[in-house]
Amino acid sequence: NAGVTQTPKFQVLKTGQSMTLQCAQDMNHEYMSWYRQDPGMGLRLIHYSVGAGITDQGEVPNGYNVSRSTTEDFPLRLLSAAPSQTSVYFCASSYVAGAKDTQYFGPGTRLTVL
Amino acid sequence: AQKITQTQPGMFVQEKEAVTLDCTYDTSDPSYGLFWYKQPSSGEMIFLIYQGSYDQQNATEGRYSLNFQKARKSANLVISASQLGDSAMYFCAMRHLSGSARQLTFGSGTQLTVLP
């Protein structure tokens, strides 16, 4: 059971480049989300999805796009990378129903924008 | 608006002693869940313990327990018999259970160092 997987683990971009961070889960979770973690701060929500075809913005959505064509995959697209997007990105998933909606996190992607 | 406050940026504890990591929260929703995650230096986020707002008893998971004081809006993590491997960043988080959002709101974290 792979859980939540993310690729790549590390990435260096130049300002203005675009790229897609991949996230996949094999637990049949309806809910998936993307967070970023900056030094000295907790995780902040970028975008989330409650099911295939449904996405919504979180706390810091600017500069990022998402789509959810399948239950398993939830890619995050950086449209035009900026140095302010240098961060560690985490993907997470959980069941939507039920009181104990524990979110399981992927290993993270460390992104540097030069 | 949801808010999580962790007032201890760093904590030290002697090996085998107990330590309490503080967490206070602010919400007007009666239905919510509180979570603690551990982030070791390797970077992954590890789920530790969960407390529901309607749970009558404090949650426990092995050496971890959650001191839940609903009226004070606090959810402190207690680690008993600290081990060197407990050295990590610890995050408190809250999730509303009503509505479709389900997003976690995180505190800024507490860096715990266990001393030999």
Interface residues (C-beta under 8 A of the other chain):
Chain A: Y31 S33 Y35 G40 M41 G42 L43 R44 L45 Y48 V50 D56 G58 V88 F90 A92 S94 V96 A99 K100 D101 T102 Q103 Y104 F105 P107 G108 R110
Chain B: I4 G33 F35 Y37 G43 E44 M45 F47 Y50 G52 Y54 F91 A93 R95 L97 S100 A101 R102 Q103 L104 T105 F106 G107 S108 G109
